[in-house]
Amino acid sequence: DFAILFSDGRFELHDVKGSRHIYQEDAKAKMKVAAITVPFQLAVVFPRTMKSGGGWDTQLISKS
């Protein structure tokens, strides 16, 4: 859903999900294939509950 270019030159693509519960197995498999295919880091981002302080959790997708 958005790309990040860090000041050190790293590039990441982040896929934002509404919650961990909707991140289904088929989407996980597609992200894994994409991570192996593209030359940059992929990540899935989930919102934290307000009870947990709010903000975001980022899960980097492994290339292996």
Secondary structure, DSSP 8 states (H G I E B T S, - for coil): -EEEE-TTS-EEEEEE-S-GGG--HHHHHHHHHHHHHSSSEEEEEEE--GGGTSSEEEEE----
